[in-house]
Amino acid sequence: MTDKFQSDVDISFLKADTLEAAKRLLGLEIITRVGDEVTSGFITEVEAYLGVNDKAAHTFGGRRNKKNEMMYKPYGHIYVYTMHGHNCMNFLTTEGEPEGILIRAVEPNMGIDVMKERRGRDINLTDGPGKLTKSLGIKRSEHNGMELNNGVLIVRHGRTPANILSTPRIGIDNKEEAVDYPYRFIVEGNPHVSRFKGKAAANNGWK
């Protein structure tokens, strides 16, 4: 993989509808190469944020500041912010609007031993936005604002969800009506998602 570190995905779908783009991200494999370490995971959980009209978005009402400046880059860039000391990664969408998709969880694939070392644990490596960035080696200080499909992070075709489930987003209980928007999308039955409960589906929810 280190000799053929390139994407096979046309990411132009990100410039259209953010909600549809969020669903299309599920199953794609995020692969990172940080130093000599290659790690990857299949996207299992995302949340869409619809910019100036979405009270849960960092750019609601057209807010623009040092923290969210990278949200105003074109689609196909990465916006990394910090919350409670954790890095959270978004893929930017649309043309001309500060919208994006938070990558909330991935199913680990390559470099699992590296992930364990970075996280200092053997389980629950990537079932949350701060967990996956640490496992994949993504940091705001180094990667905020970079383009997708570069020398550090690429996306490749991976797996296909058997079923996609939409739910309200997590952790935005002070955002009025935005609390109820069903803008979180998960691979139904995949255990590598935030707050997973119950029994995993056959093949972890993949076709």
Secondary structure as UniProt FT lines:
FT   TURN            2..3
FT   HELIX           11..15
FT   HELIX           18..25
FT   TURN            26..27
FT   STRAND          29..34
FT   TURN            35..36
FT   STRAND          37..49
FT   HELIX           51..53
FT   TURN            55..56
FT   TURN            58..59
FT   HELIX           60..62
FT   TURN            66..68
FT   HELIX           69..72
FT   TURN            75..76
FT   STRAND          77..83
FT   TURN            84..85
FT   STRAND          86..93
FT   STRAND          99..108
FT   HELIX           112..119
FT   HELIX           129..136
FT   HELIX           140..143
FT   TURN            144..145
FT   STRAND          153..156
FT   STRAND          164..167
FT   TURN            173..174
FT   HELIX           176..180
FT   STRAND          184..187
FT   TURN            188..189
FT   TURN            194..195
FT   HELIX           202..205
//
